[in-house]
Amino acid sequence: MSAPDGAATARLSTLDRLLPAWIGMAMVGGLLLGRLVPGLGDALSAVEVDGVSLPIALGLLVMMYPVLAKVRYDRLDSVTSDRRMLLASLALNWLVGPALMFALAWLMLPDLPDYRTGLIVVGLARCIAMVIIWNDLACGDREAAAVLVALNSLFQVVAFAGLGWFYLGVLPGWLGLDTAALDVSAWQVARSVLVFLGVPLLLGWVSRTSGERLRGREWYETAFLPRVGPWALLGLLFTIVVLFALQGDQVTSRPLDVARIALPLLAYFALMWGGGYAVGRALGMTYERTTTLAFTAAGNNFELAIAVAIATFGVTSGQALAGVVGPLVEVPVLVGLVYVSLALRDRFPHRSPAPAPAPVPTREEVTR
């Protein structure tokens, strides 16, 4: 997948070049479908297994697989050895992110406790899916994105419930504010990680290793990847249509509530993304890794946040609506930040081209 920017735009496919227009049409189309087609939202919601929406899972799988198939897994050691980036990502995601969302929710929604609680839940669910797409569009470091998303996923499994207890029950009590409770199991979080990251990551790794072993790296990267690359944007558009169709009626029938919820979300995404770039600049990181750091800090795991809000507070609750508005705001905002990132490319150092790896022999060559 190529990123749209300047003179390079003319060389892009129509799908890439008109990305904002496609995403805008997908959002509007989904909202209209959910509003105008009776029972569509209920029908889509009914297609799930153990609380996981199959249409959304399918869209995310198709969206993430091509990008994860592009990752050169033999280069991951260069990422894991960069302790500054790993520590910076963990700090931004698990210290700064939840605390910032807590502060914004209380500052901007002091009179709306249900929406406030829903936003805090969104802040706890770190991104493991769409960030892969935003990072790739902005020409970030694919290998770094794979490592950071996997690392944050592990922390999500072990820390999500504890942080929910702290930010909804303990910290408000210390500050003399209203408290709430969050009922979420470790399995619920782990299931989200396994479905929305584990499956496409495994498929991407299998594709890379088996493809190179059977046909060689040159064939894999010049013949196979260009064929599957467009699936990523098609999967993204499908996911957006389904997501907006599921919630079209709620969103269009409560526009003022949606606007109130959107304001702290806009501030959150901008501050987290900007903080990632500031940290990357301060640490002297390349554009590629700074971009990856910023987008992994700004994104959120909307599927987990919505599932937890519905399971704890109910499908018609204000908390669930706040979870729904999260991705509705995140998609257009982070698409816009992709373009801002590309405009900043010349202000950062860039990664030196890696030496060409030794070609991987094909099966035919090995048996000769």
VOBA-1610 file (N, C-alpha, C; in pm, whole numbers, padded with zeros to 5 digits, always signed):
BEGIN
Met+00085-00118+00000Met+00000+00000+00000Met+00088+00123+00000Ser+00064+00216-00085Ser+00145+00335-00095Ser+00079+00449-00023Ala+00159+00545+00016Ala+00105+00659+00087Ala+00089+00776-00007Pro-00021+00852+00003Pro-00044+00964-00085Pro+00032+01087-00041Asp+00114+01144-00127Asp+00187+01263-00087Asp+00249+01330-00208Gly+00218+01457-00228Gly+00285+01539-00325Gly+00293+01481-00463Ala+00416+01488-00520Ala+00435+01442-00657Ala+00410+01294-00670Ala+00429+01221-00561Ala+00409+01076-00568Ala+00263+01040-00592Thr+00174+01134-00565Thr+00031+01104-00578Thr-00005+01060-00719Ala+00061+01122-00816Ala+00027+01090-00955Ala+00058+00946-00990Arg+00147+00882-00917Arg+00187+00746-00949Arg+00104+00642-00875Leu+00009+00688-00792Leu-00068+00595-00710Leu-00188+00541-00787Ser-00238+00430-00737Ser-00362+00377-00792Ser-00476+00470-00756Thr-00586+00457-00827Thr-00704+00540-00798Thr-00752+00517-00655Leu-00745+00393-00608Leu-00791+00361-00472Leu-00710+00438-00369Asp-00576+00441-00384Asp-00491+00513-00289Asp-00507+00664-00302Arg-00511+00713-00426Arg-00511+00857-00448Arg-00636+00923-00393Leu-00747+00854-00401Leu-00874+00909-00354Leu-00915+00852-00219Leu-00816+00814-00137Leu-00844+00750-00009Leu-00943+00829+00078Pro-00922+00960+00101Pro-01019+01031+00187Pro-01161+01026+00131Ala-01173+01034-00001Ala-01307+01030-00061Ala-01371+00894-00041Trp-01293+00786-00061Trp-01348+00651-00041Trp-01392+00631+00104Ile-01308+00675+00197Ile-01342+00658+00338Ile-01465+00741+00373Gly-01472+00863+00322Gly-01589+00946+00347Gly-01717+00882+00295Met-01710+00827+00173Met-01827+00761+00116Met-01864+00636+00195Ala-01761+00562+00243Ala-01789+00443+00324Ala-01859+00481+00454Met-01816+00590+00516Met-01879+00635+00640Met-02024+00676+00616Val-02044+00760+00515Val-02180+00806+00485Val-02268+00689+00442Gly-02212+00601+00357Gly-02290+00486+00312Gly-02330+00396+00426Gly-02239+00372+00520Gly-02272+00289+00635Gly-02380+00352+00720Leu-02367+00483+00745Leu-02469+00552+00825Leu-02605+00545+00758Leu-02609+00567+00627Leu-02736+00562+00556Leu-02797+00422+00556Leu-02710+00321+00538Leu-02760+00184+00541Leu-02822+00152+00677Gly-02750+00189+00783Gly-02800+00162+00917Gly-02928+00236+00948Arg-02944+00353+00887Arg-03062+00436+00914Arg-03181+00398+00827Leu-03154+00361+00701Leu-03262+00344+00605Leu-03306+00200+00584Val-03218+00104+00613Val-03253-00037+00592Val-03304-00094+00724Pro-03432-00122+00736Pro-03487-00171+00863Pro-03424-00305+00904Gly-03382-00312+01028Gly-03330-00437+01082Gly-03189-00472+01042Leu-03121-00386+00963Leu-02986-00419+00919Leu-02889-00425+01036Gly-02899-00326+01125Gly-02810-00324+01241Gly-02829-00447+01328Asp-02954-00485+01351Asp-02981-00604+01432Asp-02930-00730+01364Ala-02945-00737+01231Ala-02898-00854+01158Ala-02747-00867+01164Leu-02677-00754+01149Leu-02531-00757+01157Leu-02485-00791+01298Ser-02555-00736+01398Ser-02518-00763+01537Ser-02538-00910+01573Ala-02636-00975+01508Ala-02666-01114+01540Ala-02561-01210+01486Val-02482-01164+01388Val-02381-01251+01328Val-02253-01240+01410Glu-02251-01311+01521Glu-02133-01306+01608Glu-02112-01441+01675Val-01990-01463+01720Val-01954-01585+01791Val-01884-01544+01920Asp-01942-01584+02033Asp-01885-01554+02164Asp-01857-01405+02180Gly-01952-01322+02133Gly-01939-01178+02149Gly-01854-01110+02045Val-01796-01182+01951Val-01712-01123+01847Val-01794-01108+01720Ser-01805-00986+01669Ser-01880-00961+01545Ser-01806-01021+01427Leu-01868-01117+01359Leu-01802-01182+01246Leu-01781-01088+01128Pro-01877-00999+01092Pro-01850-00906+00983Pro-01731-00815+01011Ile-01721-00763+01134Ile-01609-00676+01167Ile-01479-00756+01171Ala-01485-00877+01227Ala-01366-00962+01231Ala-01316-00993+01090Leu-01409-01022+00998Leu-01372-01049+00860Leu-01307-00927+00795Gly-01369-00811+00815Gly-01313-00689+00757Gly-01174-00658+00808Leu-01154-00673+00940Leu-01022-00645+00998Leu-00919-00747+00951Leu-00958-00872+00936Leu-00866-00974+00888Leu-00819-00942+00746Val-00915-00910+00658Val-00880-00875+00520Val-00796-00748+00517Met-00824-00655+00607Met-00752-00528+00613Met-00608-00545+00660Met-00587-00626+00762Met-00456-00636+00824Met-00363-00737+00758Tyr-00419-00840+00696Tyr-00334-00946+00641Tyr-00231-00896+00540Pro-00270-00815+00439Pro-00168-00773+00341Pro-00052-00696+00403Val-00083-00609+00501Val+00024-00531+00564Val+00116-00621+00644Leu+00059-00715+00718Leu+00142-00806+00798Leu+00216-00906+00711Ala+00164-00933+00591Ala+00237-01018+00496Ala+00359-00946+00440Lys+00357-00812+00442Lys+00470-00735+00392Lys+00586-00726+00491Val+00558-00751+00618Val+00661-00738+00721Val+00775-00837+00696Arg+00897-00789+00704Arg+01013-00878+00694Arg+01048-00924+00836Tyr+01001-01041+00869Tyr+01012-01090+01006Tyr+01157-01118+01046Asp+01247-01131+00949Asp+01387-01151+00983Asp+01454-01023+01028Arg+01383-00910+01021Arg+01440-00782+01066Arg+01386-00738+01201Leu+01302-00817+01264Leu+01240-00775+01389Leu+01342-00754+01501Asp+01458-00821+01492Asp+01558-00804+01598Asp+01609-00661+01604Ser+01609-00589+01490Ser+01654-00449+01491Ser+01556-00360+01566Val+01431-00404+01576Val+01331-00329+01650Val+01337-00363+01799Thr+01344-00491+01831Thr+01344-00531+01971Thr+01471-00484+02044Ser+01576-00455+01969Ser+01698-00405+02033Ser+01692-00255+02061Asp+01592-00186+02007Asp+01576-00042+02029Asp+01493-00020+02155Arg+01560-00022+02269Arg+01489-00012+02397Arg+01423+00123+02416Arg+01483+00230+02359Arg+01423+00363+02373Arg+01282+00365+02314Met+01266+00309+02196Met+01136+00310+02131Met+01037+00222+02207Leu+01081+00105+02251Leu+00991+00015+02323Leu+00942+00079+02452Leu+01034+00138+02527Leu+00995+00201+02654Leu+00907+00324+02630Ala+00939+00400+02525Ala+00859+00518+02493Ala+00716+00476+02456Ser+00703+00368+02379Ser+00571+00321+02340Ser+00491+00274+02461Leu+00555+00198+02548Leu+00485+00151+02668Leu+00441+00268+02756Ala+00527+00368+02771Ala+00492+00483+02854Ala+00376+00561+02794Leu+00381+00586+02662Leu+00274+00661+02598Leu+00141+00585+02605Asn+00146+00455+02582Asn+00022+00377+02576Asn-00037+00347+02712Trp+00045+00319+02811Trp-00008+00267+02937Trp+00003+00363+03055Leu+00079+00471+03039Leu+00083+00575+03143Leu+00012+00701+03096Val+00055+00753+02980Val+00001+00880+02932Val-00141+00865+02878Gly-00164+00766+02791Gly-00293+00752+02725Gly-00412+00742+02819Pro-00414+00643+02909Pro-00529+00633+03001Pro-00546+00756+03089Ala-00433+00812+03137Ala-00443+00931+03223Ala-00497+01051+03145Leu-00454+01067+03021Leu-00503+01178+02940Leu-00653+01164+02913Met-00698+01045+02876Met-00841+01027+02849Met-00923+01049+02976Phe-00875+01003+03089Phe-00942+01026+03217Phe-00960+01176+03241Ala-00851+01252+03220Ala-00856+01396+03244Ala-00951+01466+03147Leu-00942+01431+03019Leu-01029+01495+02920Leu-01176+01461+02943Ala-01204+01336+02979Ala-01343+01296+03003Ala-01403+01374+03119Trp-01328+01390+03227Trp-01380+01462+03342Trp-01388+01612+03316Leu-01293+01668+03239Leu-01294+01811+03212Leu-01408+01850+03117Met-01435+01768+03016Met-01530+01804+02911Met-01668+01743+02930Leu-01678+01638+03011Leu-01809+01574+03033Leu-01838+01558+03183Pro-01823+01663+03261Pro-01845+01648+03406Pro-01989+01617+03441Asp-02083+01655+03352Asp-02226+01637+03379Asp-02284+01514+03310Leu-02202+01435+03243Leu-02250+01319+03167Leu-02171+01195+03209Pro-02204+01136+03323Pro-02122+01026+03377Pro-02118+00902+03288Asp-02227+00871+03219Asp-02226+00751+03135Asp-02127+00766+03019Tyr-02135+00878+02949Tyr-02043+00902+02838Tyr-01899+00912+02887Arg-01883+00975+03002Arg-01748+00990+03060Arg-01687+00853+03087Thr-01763+00764+03145Thr-01713+00629+03173Thr-01679+00556+03043Gly-01765+00571+02942Gly-01738+00506+02814Gly-01609+00554+02751Leu-01581+00684+02761Leu-01457+00737+02705Leu-01335+00685+02780Ile-01346+00670+02910Ile-01233+00617+02987Ile-01204+00474+02945Val-01308+00396+02917Val-01289+00260+02868Val-01218+00262+02732Val-01258+00355+02645Val-01190+00369+02515Val-01042+00397+02534Gly-01009+00483+02630Gly-00870+00518+02655Gly-00786+00402+02704Leu-00851+00303+02766Leu-00778+00187+02817Leu-00752+00082+02709Ala-00829+00085+02601Ala-00817-00019+02497Ala-00720+00029+02390Arg-00597-00015+02400Arg-00492+00030+02308Arg-00508-00039+02172Cys-00470+00032+02067Cys-00499-00015+01932Cys-00416-00136+01891Ile-00481-00233+01828Ile-00410-00351+01777Ile-00449-00382+01633Ala-00530-00296+01570Ala-00578-00331+01436Ala-00554-00218+01337Met-00639-00115+01338Met-00631-00014+01233Met-00501+00064+01233Val-00431+00067+01346Val-00303+00138+01349Val-00206+00082+01245Ile-00219-00047+01214Ile-00134-00108+01112Ile-00155-00038+00977Ile-00281-00004+00946Ile-00313+00062+00820Ile-00263+00206+00820Trp-00293+00281+00927Trp-00250+00422+00930Trp-00098+00431+00922Asn-00028+00345+00992Asn+00117+00346+00989Asn+00170+00318+00849Asp+00108+00224+00780Asp+00156+00190+00646Asp+00127+00303+00548Leu+00011+00366+00559Leu-00022+00478+00472Leu+00074+00595+00492Ala+00119+00614+00616Ala+00210+00724+00647Ala+00356+00687+00627Cys+00383+00570+00569Cys+00519+00524+00542Cys+00599+00504+00669Gly+00533+00455+00775Gly+00604+00422+00897Gly+00680+00292+00884Asp+00743+00251+00991Asp+00825+00130+00994Asp+00734+00009+01020Arg+00717-00077+00918Arg+00626-00191+00933Arg+00673-00286+01042Glu+00802-00316+01044Glu+00853-00410+01143Glu+00834-00355+01284Ala+00859-00225+01301Ala+00839-00163+01433Ala+00693-00166+01473Ala+00604-00142+01376Ala+00460-00146+01407Ala+00418-00284+01453Ala+00469-00389+01386Ala+00433-00525+01425Ala+00479-00555+01567Val+00599-00512+01602Val+00652-00538+01736Val+00575-00459+01841Leu+00553-00329+01816Leu+00484-00246+01916Leu+00339-00290+01938Val+00272-00327+01831Val+00134-00374+01846Val+00130-00504+01925Ala+00224-00595+01896Ala+00228-00721+01972Ala+00260-00695+02119Leu+00354-00604+02145Leu+00392-00572+02284Leu+00274-00511+02359Asn+00206-00416+02296Asn+00091-00354+02361Asn-00023-00452+02381Ser-00033-00550+02291Ser-00136-00650+02307Ser-00113-00734+02432Leu+00012-00771+02456Leu+00043-00847+02577Leu+00011-00766+02702Phe+00046-00638+02702Phe+00014-00553+02816Phe-00136-00537+02831Gln-00209-00535+02719Gln-00353-00521+02725Gln-00417-00638+02798Val-00367-00758+02771Val-00424-00877+02836Val-00405-00871+02987Val-00287-00827+03031Val-00256-00833+03174Val-00295-00706+03249Ala-00312-00593+03178Ala-00330-00466+03249Ala-00467-00404+03233Phe-00547-00446+03133Phe-00671-00376+03103Phe-00766-00374+03223Ala-00794-00490+03280Ala-00889-00496+03391Ala-00840-00416+03512Gly-00711-00427+03543Gly-00656-00354+03657Gly-00663-00204+03638Leu-00632-00157+03516Leu-00640-00014+03491Leu-00784+00035+03493Gly-00878-00050+03446Gly-01018-00013+03453Gly-01062+00007+03597Trp-01022-00085+03683Trp-01053-00074+03826Trp-00993+00054+03885Phe-00869+00088+03846Phe-00802+00205+03902Phe-00868+00335+03855Tyr-00889+00349+03723Tyr-00938+00476+03669Tyr-01088+00497+03689Leu-01163+00391+03711Leu-01307+00407+03731Leu-01348+00399+03877Gly-01268+00329+03958Gly-01305+00310+04096Gly-01213+00375+04198Val-01083+00358+04182Val-00988+00404+04285Val-00956+00552+04271Leu-00906+00594+04152Leu-00864+00733+04136Leu-00978+00833+04156Pro-01098+00810+04102Pro-01206+00905+04131Pro-01238+00914+04280Gly-01227+00801+04351Gly-01250+00804+04495Gly-01148+00890+04567Trp-01021+00880+04526Trp-00916+00963+04585Trp-00942+01112+04562Leu-00999+01144+04445Leu-01021+01285+04409Leu-01159+01336+04451Gly-01237+01251+04518Gly-01370+01292+04562Gly-01471+01299+04449Leu-01451+01218+04345Leu-01540+01217+04229Leu-01627+01092+04230Asp-01723+01086+04138Asp-01810+00969+04127Asp-01729+00849+04079Thr-01761+00733+04131Thr-01690+00611+04091Thr-01782+00521+04010Ala-01721+00427+03939Ala-01795+00328+03860Ala-01719+00197+03869Ala-01780+00091+03817Ala-01716-00041+03819Ala-01710-00095+03678Leu-01611-00179+03651Leu-01593-00238+03519Leu-01582-00388+03535Asp-01673-00459+03471Asp-01674-00606+03479Asp-01616-00663+03350Val-01490-00701+03352Val-01425-00753+03233Val-01328-00863+03274Ser-01328-00971+03198Ser-01240-01083+03229Ser-01115-01078+03143Ala-01010-01144+03190Ala-00887-01151+03112Ala-00912-01223+02980Trp-01003-01321+02979Trp-01032-01393+02855Trp-01097-01302+02753Gln-01184-01211+02797Gln-01249-01118+02705Gln-01146-01033+02633Val-01045-00987+02706Val-00938-00906+02645Val-00851-00993+02556Ala-00813-01112+02606Ala-00727-01201+02528Ala-00794-01244+02399Arg-00925-01266+02404Arg-00999-01306+02284Arg-00991-01198+02177Ser-01005-01072+02219Ser-00994-00962+02124Ser-00857-00959+02059Val-00754-00979+02141Val-00617-00978+02089Val-00596-01094+01991Leu-00642-01212+02028Leu-00623-01330+01943Leu-00694-01315+01809Val-00818-01265+01812Val-00896-01255+01688Val-00844-01144+01599Phe-00822-01026+01655Phe-00795-00909+01573Phe-00647-00885+01549Leu-00559-00955+01618Leu-00417-00945+01589Leu-00355-01081+01563Gly-00384-01179+01648Gly-00317-01309+01638Gly-00339-01377+01505Val-00463-01381+01457Val-00493-01451+01331Val-00424-01387+01211Pro-00441-01255+01187Pro-00372-01196+01071Pro-00221-01198+01084Leu-00169-01186+01207Leu-00024-01192+01226Leu+00029-01330+01189Leu-00040-01434+01231Leu+00002-01570+01197Leu-00005-01593+01046Leu-00113-01548+00983Leu-00126-01564+00839Leu-00018-01487+00764Gly+00014-01367+00811Gly+00120-01289+00746Gly+00254-01357+00757Trp+00285-01410+00874Trp+00413-01479+00894Trp+00421-01606+00809Val+00312-01683+00805Val+00311-01805+00724Val+00328-01772+00577Ser+00260-01666+00530Ser+00274-01627+00390Ser+00417-01591+00357Arg+00479-01509+00442Arg+00616-01464+00417Arg+00713-01582+00417Thr+00709-01664+00519Thr+00807-01772+00530Thr+00786-01880+00424Ser+00661-01919+00401Ser+00636-02024+00302Ser+00657-01973+00160Gly+00615-01849+00134Gly+00632-01793+00001Gly+00778-01780-00038Glu+00861-01730+00056Glu+01003-01717+00028Glu+01070-01853+00014Arg+01027-01948+00094Arg+01088-02081+00088Arg+01056-02151-00044Leu+00933-02133-00092Leu+00891-02205-00213Leu+00933-02135-00342Arg+00923-02000-00344Arg+00945-01928-00470Arg+01056-01823-00463Gly+01105-01793-00341Gly+01211-01693-00329Gly+01157-01556-00293Arg+01243-01472-00234Arg+01200-01339-00187Arg+01162-01247-00303Glu+01237-01254-00412Glu+01207-01164-00524Glu+01066-01189-00578Trp+01029-01315-00597Trp+00893-01346-00643Trp+00790-01299-00541Tyr+00818-01324-00413Tyr+00722-01291-00309Tyr+00693-01141-00308Glu+00798-01059-00318Glu+00780-00915-00304Glu+00742-00845-00434Thr+00773-00904-00549Thr+00740-00838-00675Thr+00617-00896-00743Ala+00580-01018-00708Ala+00464-01081-00772Ala+00348-01104-00675Phe+00377-01161-00558Phe+00269-01196-00466Phe+00213-01074-00393Leu+00301-00992-00332Leu+00253-00880-00252Leu+00171-00779-00333Pro+00209-00745-00457Pro+00124-00653-00533Pro-00017-00707-00557Arg-00033-00838-00559Arg-00166-00895-00581Arg-00255-00882-00458Val-00196-00900-00340Val-00279-00896-00219Val-00283-00757-00156Gly-00194-00666-00198Gly-00188-00533-00138Gly-00320-00458-00137Pro-00393-00453-00249Pro-00520-00376-00250Pro-00625-00429-00152Trp-00610-00553-00105Trp-00708-00606-00012Trp-00715-00521+00116Ala-00603-00460+00153Ala-00598-00387+00280Ala-00698-00272+00280Leu-00696-00190+00175Leu-00790-00078+00171Leu-00933-00125+00150Leu-00951-00232+00073Leu-01086-00286+00056Leu-01141-00337+00189Gly-01055-00405+00267Gly-01097-00451+00399Gly-01127-00335+00492Leu-01047-00227+00484Leu-01072-00109+00565Leu-01207-00048+00532Leu-01236-00031+00403Leu-01363+00028+00362Leu-01481-00059+00403Phe-01467-00190+00389Phe-01573-00281+00431Phe-01598-00270+00581Thr-01489-00265+00659Thr-01502-00253+00805Thr-01574-00125+00843Ile-01539-00015+00776Ile-01602+00114+00806Ile-01751+00110+00774Val-01787+00052+00659Val-01928+00043+00623Val-02004-00037+00728Val-01951-00153+00766Val-02019-00238+00864Val-02031-00168+00999Leu-01921-00107+01043Leu-01920-00042+01173Leu-02021+00072+01178Phe-02025+00154+01073Phe-02117+00267+01073Phe-02261+00221+01053Ala-02281+00113+00977Ala-02416+00060+00960Ala-02471+00005+01090Leu-02384-00058+01170Leu-02426-00112+01298Leu-02479-00004+01391Gln-02418+00115+01383Gln-02451+00220+01479Gln-02515+00341+01413Gly-02556+00328+01287Gly-02610+00443+01215Gly-02731+00506+01283Asp-02821+00424+01334Asp-02943+00478+01394Asp-02911+00556+01522Gln-02823+00498+01607Gln-02787+00567+01731Gln-02720+00700+01704Val-02626+00699+01608Val-02547+00820+01583Val-02634+00931+01523Thr-02717+00897+01426Thr-02797+01001+01360Thr-02914+01048+01445Ser-02958+00968+01540Ser-03071+01008+01624Ser-03029+01086+01747Arg-02898+01090+01776Arg-02850+01163+01895Arg-02730+01250+01857Pro-02748+01343+01764Pro-02633+01420+01713Pro-02565+01508+01818Leu-02643+01568+01909Leu-02582+01654+02010Leu-02496+01573+02107Asp-02544+01455+02145Asp-02465+01369+02232Asp-02336+01326+02162Val-02348+01293+02034Val-02230+01252+01958Val-02128+01366+01953Ala-02177+01489+01934Ala-02087+01604+01929Ala-02016+01624+02063Arg-02088+01609+02174Arg-02025+01623+02306Arg-01916+01518+02328Ile-01945+01394+02286Ile-01848+01286+02302Ile-01728+01306+02210Ala-01753+01363+02092Ala-01646+01377+01993Ala-01540+01476+02035Leu-01575+01579+02111Leu-01478+01683+02147Leu-01360+01630+02226Pro-01380+01558+02337Pro-01262+01503+02407Pro-01187+01401+02322Leu-01258+01328+02235Leu-01189+01233+02148Leu-01097+01304+02050Leu-01143+01414+01992Leu-01059+01492+01901Leu-00933+01540+01972Ala-00950+01593+02092Ala-00835+01639+02168Ala-00741+01523+02201Tyr-00799+01410+02236Tyr-00717+01294+02273Tyr-00631+01247+02156Phe-00693+01225+02040Phe-00618+01174+01925Phe-00508+01271+01884Ala-00539+01400+01883Ala-00440+01500+01843Ala-00324+01506+01943Leu-00355+01504+02073Leu-00250+01515+02174Leu-00163+01389+02178Met-00224+01272+02166Met-00145+01149+02169Met-00055+01137+02046Trp-00109+01172+01931Trp-00029+01168+01808Trp+00084+01272+01816Gly+00050+01393+01858Gly+00152+01497+01871Gly+00256+01462+01975Gly+00212+01399+02085Gly+00308+01356+02187Gly+00403+01251+02134Gly+00353+01160+02052Gly+00440+01060+01992Gly+00546+01122+01905Tyr+00508+01221+01826Tyr+00606+01289+01740Tyr+00706+01368+01824Ala+00658+01432+01932Ala+00750+01508+02017Ala+00852+01416+02084Val+00807+01299+02130Val+00898+01204+02193Val+00999+01151+02090Gly+00949+01118+01971Gly+01038+01070+01866Gly+01144+01172+01831Arg+01104+01299+01820Arg+01199+01407+01792Arg+01301+01420+01904Ala+01254+01416+02029Ala+01344+01432+02143Ala+01445+01318+02151Leu+01405+01198+02110Leu+01494+01082+02115Leu+01579+01068+01989Gly+01564+01159+01893Gly+01642+01153+01772Gly+01608+01035+01683Met+01481+00991+01684Met+01440+00876+01605Met+01416+00915+01460Thr+01421+00817+01372Thr+01394+00841+01231Thr+01247+00873+01209Tyr+01217+00926+01090Tyr+01077+00953+01056Tyr+00994+00826+01065Glu+01047+00716+01012Glu+00971+00592+01006Glu+00930+00545+01144Arg+01025+00546+01238Arg+00993+00496+01373Arg+00916+00599+01455Thr+00940+00727+01432Thr+00862+00830+01500Thr+00715+00820+01459Thr+00692+00799+01330Thr+00555+00784+01280Thr+00487+00663+01342Thr+00558+00553+01349Thr+00502+00433+01410Thr+00470+00456+01557Leu+00562+00522+01628Leu+00539+00552+01770Leu+00414+00638+01787Ala+00397+00739+01701Ala+00285+00831+01714Ala+00151+00762+01687Phe+00144+00682+01581Phe+00016+00619+01548Phe-00020+00506+01644Thr+00079+00432+01692Thr+00046+00329+01791Thr+00002+00390+01923Ala+00045+00513+01951Ala+00001+00582+02072Ala-00139+00640+02056Ala-00172+00686+01935Ala-00299+00756+01915Ala-00418+00663+01894Gly-00396+00543+01838Gly-00507+00455+01804Gly-00563+00381+01925Asn-00683+00330+01907Asn-00749+00254+02014Asn-00816+00128+01958Asn-00831+00028+02044Asn-00896-00098+02007Asn-01047-00081+02025Phe-01112-00028+01921Phe-01253+00007+01933Phe-01340-00116+01958Glu-01305-00229+01897Glu-01389-00348+01914Glu-01391-00392+02060Leu-01275-00390+02125Leu-01269-00428+02266Leu-01346-00328+02352Ala-01328-00198+02326Ala-01397-00097+02407Ala-01548-00110+02395Ile-01597-00131+02274Ile-01742-00144+02254Ile-01793-00271+02321Ala-01719-00381+02304Ala-01763-00508+02363Ala-01769-00500+02515Val-01669-00438+02577Val-01666-00426+02723Val-01779-00336+02770Ala-01803-00224+02701Ala-01909-00132+02741Ala-02046-00199+02731Ile-02069-00275+02624Ile-02198-00343+02608Ile-02216-00451+02713Ala-02109-00531+02736Ala-02118-00640+02832Ala-02140-00589+02974Thr-02081-00474+03009Thr-02089-00423+03145Thr-02212-00336+03168Phe-02243-00250+03070Phe-02347-00150+03093Phe-02471-00167+03006Gly-02466-00253+02904Gly-02582-00274+02819Gly-02567-00211+02682Val-02637-00269+02583Val-02620-00226+02445Val-02677-00087+02420Thr-02776-00043+02497Thr-02835+00089+02477Thr-02779+00193+02573Ser-02675+00160+02646Ser-02619+00250+02748Ser-02541+00364+02685Gly-02525+00471+02763Gly-02442+00582+02720Gly-02297+00541+02705Gln-02252+00448+02791Gln-02115+00400+02780Gln-02090+00332+02646Ala-02190+00253+02600Ala-02176+00187+02470Ala-02174+00288+02357Leu-02256+00393+02366Leu-02257+00496+02262Leu-02121+00566+02256Ala-02063+00595+02372Ala-01931+00658+02372Ala-01827+00568+02305Gly-01837+00437+02331Gly-01746+00345+02265Gly-01765+00344+02115Val-01889+00357+02070Val-01919+00357+01927Val-01865+00483+01860Val-01880+00597+01926Val-01834+00723+01868Val-01681+00724+01853Gly-01612+00647+01937Gly-01466+00642+01929Gly-01412+00618+01789Pro-01445+00507+01725Pro-01393+00484+01589Pro-01453+00577+01485Leu-01575+00627+01509Leu-01635+00719+01414Leu-01555+00848+01406Val-01494+00887+01517Val-01407+01004+01519Val-01265+00966+01478Glu-01219+00849+01525Glu-01081+00809+01501Glu-01050+00794+01353Val-01141+00735+01276Val-01113+00708+01135Val-01080+00836+01058Pro-01169+00937+01055Pro-01134+01057+00978Pro-01017+01136+01036Val-01005+01139+01169Val-00896+01215+01230Val-00760+01153+01196Leu-00747+01022+01210Leu-00618+00960+01183Leu-00587+00956+01034Val-00689+00952+00949Val-00662+00968+00806Val-00602+01106+00780Gly-00659+01209+00843Gly-00602+01342+00829Gly-00460+01350+00882Leu-00432+01281+00993Leu-00297+01283+01050Leu-00198+01207+00964Val-00246+01114+00881Val-00157+01049+00784Val-00096+01156+00693Tyr-00179+01247+00645Tyr-00131+01352+00556Tyr-00040+01450+00629Val-00071+01481+00753Val+00017+01568+00832Val+00153+01501+00850Ser+00152+01372+00878Ser+00278+01298+00892Ser+00362+01307+00766Leu+00299+01284+00653Leu+00372+01288+00527Leu+00430+01426+00500Ala+00360+01530+00545Ala+00412+01666+00528Ala+00533+01692+00616Leu+00551+01613+00721Leu+00664+01631+00814Leu+00784+01544+00778Arg+00776+01468+00671Arg+00881+01370+00640Arg+01019+01433+00629Asp+01028+01550+00566Asp+01159+01610+00543Asp+01220+01672+00668Arg+01145+01675+00778Arg+01196+01735+00901Arg+01261+01633+00993Phe+01261+01507+00952Phe+01318+01399+01033Phe+01423+01324+00953Pro+01522+01268+01023Pro+01614+01177+00952Pro+01540+01053+00907His+01595+00986+00808His+01530+00867+00755His+01618+00745+00774Arg+01554+00630+00776Arg+01624+00504+00792Arg+01712+00478+00671Ser+01837+00440+00698Ser+01925+00403+00588Ser+01876+00274+00527Pro+01884+00263+00394Pro+01840+00138+00332Pro+01914+00019+00389Ala+01840-00084+00425Ala+01904-00205+00481Ala+01979-00278+00370Pro+02093-00339+00402Pro+02163-00417+00301Pro+02074-00528+00249Ala+02087-00554+00120Ala+02003-00658+00059Ala+02032-00791+00124Pro+01930-00860+00175Pro+01953-00990+00239Pro+01987-01095+00136Ala+02052-01198+00182Ala+02082-01309+00093Ala+01952-01370+00045Pro+01941-01401-00084Pro+01817-01458-00135Pro+01784-01590-00070Val+01657-01610-00043Val+01612-01734+00018Val+01595-01838-00093Pro+01664-01952-00086Pro+01654-02051-00192Pro+01514-02108-00202Thr+01471-02138-00323Thr+01342-02201-00341Thr+01353-02350-00313Arg+01238-02417-00306Arg+01239-02560-00278Arg+01309-02636-00390Glu+01288-02587-00517Glu+01351-02655-00629Glu+01505-02646-00619Glu+01554-02527-00577Glu+01699-02509-00566Glu+01757-02596-00456Val+01682-02611-00346Val+01731-02691-00234Val+01742-02838-00273Thr+01651-02885-00357Thr+01650-03030-00388Thr+01743-03064-00502Arg+01806-02964-00565Arg+01897-02996-00673Arg+02026-03060-00621
//
